[in-house]
Amino acid sequence: MTVEIIRNAIPRSLCLAAEAAWPGADWPFWHRYNGATGDKFGSLDRARLPAACLAALDALALAVVPYIGDSFIDYDLHAAGMHMMPPGGFLSPHVDAECHPIRPWRRTHSIVMSVNSTWCKEMGGTLRLEQQPEGSDEDLLFIPKQGQAVVFETAGQLHEVLPVSHAFSTHRKTLALFAWRQESDCNGSSSATFQETNQHEN
């Protein structure tokens, strides 16, 4: 399984602009996932995204082109876009959906980029990818770092986000994209599969 890290994936000024324009928890266009498998906010509608955040997403889409082969980015942002975790927020171990729910597409890569200008290990929110690189017994851990994008192959890649600390009262802010290939007979789940509860979510 291939994992790529792109440091400074987009210009710092664009990261800063996205962070400054980032909406609060009361923004009406968030969808809140809050249950046994996770606690996070996800944006619903590309058309509603703040202009700076949308510009950052589009810049990220261009930055990842060398890492996704013949796949393409879904600019409609199905299940992607802006993600945010409050203090205490987390995402349990899961494998991302492989098939698009309404289009004949297979998801090939998952991409996440940190937006927060200030973050440290003690703040939590670490992205954990299980047993990477290939042949290793150790998981890969990614502490959020502004402008750093992690690109990993979707199929079979178990991952999670460790809890965000309550001590700092800071929300973890990330931009997410997914890459796809057309596949008329895509077989697989159209929602994320969680390891422990076997529940499903986009």
C-alpha positions in Angstrom: 0.0 0.0 0.0 1.5 3.3 -1.1 1.4 6.4 1.2 2.8 9.8 0.0 3.4 12.8 2.2 3.4 16.2 0.4 4.8 18.9 2.6 3.7 22.5 1.8 1.2 21.0 -0.7 -0.3 24.5 -1.3 1.0 28.0 -0.6 1.1 29.0 3.1 -0.8 32.2 2.3 -3.7 30.0 0.9 -3.6 27.8 4.1 -3.8 31.0 6.2 -6.7 32.4 4.1 -8.6 29.1 4.5 -8.0 29.0 8.2 -9.1 32.6 8.6 -12.3 32.0 6.6 -13.1 28.7 8.3 -16.7 28.7 9.7 -17.5 27.9 13.4 -19.4 25.0 14.7 -22.7 27.0 14.3 -22.3 27.2 10.5 -25.6 25.9 9.0 -23.9 23.9 6.2 -22.1 21.4 8.4 -23.2 17.8 8.7 -22.4 16.5 12.2 -21.3 12.9 12.6 -21.6 12.2 16.3 -21.9 8.6 17.6 -20.0 5.5 18.5 -17.7 5.6 15.5 -16.8 9.3 15.5 -17.4 12.9 16.3 -16.7 15.4 13.5 -18.2 18.0 11.2 -18.2 17.7 7.4 -19.2 20.2 4.8 -22.3 19.4 2.7 -22.3 21.6 -0.3 -19.4 22.8 -2.5 -21.4 25.8 -3.5 -21.6 26.9 0.2 -17.9 26.7 1.0 -16.0 29.9 1.8 -14.1 31.1 -1.2 -10.7 30.7 0.4 -11.4 27.1 1.5 -12.7 26.3 -2.0 -9.5 27.8 -3.6 -7.4 25.8 -1.2 -9.2 22.6 -2.1 -8.8 23.3 -5.9 -5.1 24.0 -5.3 -4.7 20.8 -3.4 -6.4 18.9 -6.2 -3.7 20.1 -8.6 -0.9 19.3 -6.2 -1.9 15.7 -5.8 -2.0 14.9 -9.6 1.5 13.4 -9.6 0.5 11.0 -6.9 -2.8 9.5 -8.2 -1.8 8.0 -11.6 -4.7 7.9 -14.0 -7.3 8.6 -11.4 -9.2 11.9 -11.2 -10.4 14.2 -8.4 -14.1 14.4 -7.7 -14.6 18.2 -7.8 -18.2 17.8 -6.6 -16.6 16.7 -3.2 -18.8 13.8 -2.4 -18.0 13.1 1.3 -15.0 15.3 0.9 -14.4 19.1 1.3 -14.0 20.6 4.8 -13.7 18.4 7.9 -13.5 19.6 11.5 -13.2 17.8 14.8 -14.0 19.6 18.1 -12.2 18.9 21.3 -12.9 15.3 22.1 -13.6 14.6 18.4 -12.3 11.4 16.9 -12.8 8.9 14.1 -12.7 5.1 14.9 -10.6 2.7 12.8 -12.3 2.2 9.4 -11.8 1.6 5.7 -13.1 4.3 3.4 -15.8 3.6 0.9 -14.6 2.1 -2.4 -17.6 2.7 -4.7 -19.4 6.0 -5.4 -23.0 5.7 -4.4 -24.5 7.2 -7.6 -21.7 7.1 -10.2 -19.9 4.2 -11.8 -16.6 5.1 -10.0 -14.1 3.3 -7.8 -12.3 5.3 -5.2 -8.5 4.9 -5.5 -7.0 7.4 -3.2 -7.9 9.3 0.0 -6.2 12.7 0.6 -6.2 14.8 3.7 -4.4 18.1 4.4 -4.1 20.0 7.7 -5.2 23.6 7.9 -4.4 24.6 11.5 -1.4 27.0 11.7 -0.7 25.9 15.3 -0.8 22.3 16.4 1.4 19.9 18.4 1.4 16.3 19.5 -0.3 17.1 22.8 -3.3 18.4 21.0 -4.2 15.0 19.7 -6.0 14.5 16.4 -3.2 12.3 15.0 -4.0 10.4 11.8 -3.0 6.7 12.2 -2.6 4.4 9.2 -2.3 0.8 10.1 0.9 -1.1 9.3 2.6 1.0 6.8 4.9 0.9 4.8 4.4 -2.6 3.4 6.2 -5.2 5.4 6.4 -3.0 8.6 5.0 -3.9 12.0 4.6 -0.3 12.8 1.7 2.0 12.0 2.2 5.4 10.4 1.3 8.4 12.6 0.7 11.9 11.2 0.4 14.8 13.6 -1.5 17.7 11.9 0.9 20.1 10.3 -0.4 23.1 8.3 -0.1 22.5 4.5 1.0 18.8 4.9 -1.1 16.5 2.8 -1.2 12.7 3.2 -2.2 10.6 0.1 -3.0 7.0 0.6 -4.6 4.2 -1.5 -8.1 3.7 -0.3 -8.6 -0.1 -0.8 -8.2 -2.0 2.4 -6.4 0.8 4.2 -7.5 0.8 7.9 -7.1 4.2 9.5 -8.4 6.4 12.3 -8.1 9.8 13.9 -7.1 9.8 17.5 -9.1 12.0 19.9 -8.6 15.7 19.9 -7.5 16.9 23.3 -10.0 18.8 25.5 -7.1 20.8 27.1 -6.6 23.3 24.2 -10.2 24.1 23.1 -9.1 23.9 19.5 -10.9 22.4 16.6 -8.9 20.2 14.2 -9.4 21.5 10.6 -8.6 19.6 7.5 -9.4 19.6 3.8 -10.2 16.2 2.2 -10.3 15.0 -1.4 -10.9 11.6 -3.0 -9.6 10.3 -6.3 -11.5 7.9 -8.5 -11.5 5.8 -11.7 -14.5 5.0 -13.8 -15.6 1.4 -13.3 -19.0 0.4 -14.6 -19.3 -2.7 -12.4 -17.7 -1.4 -9.2 -18.0 -4.0 -6.5 -17.5 -2.9 -2.9 -19.0 -0.8 -0.2 -20.4 2.7 -0.9 -19.9 3.7 2.7 -17.0 3.6 5.2 -16.7 0.3 7.1 -15.8 0.6 10.8 -13.7 -2.1 12.4 -15.2 -2.5 15.8 -18.9 -1.8 15.4 -19.3 -2.8 11.7 -21.3 0.4 11.2 -21.3 2.3 7.9 -20.9 6.0 7.1 -19.9 8.0 4.0 
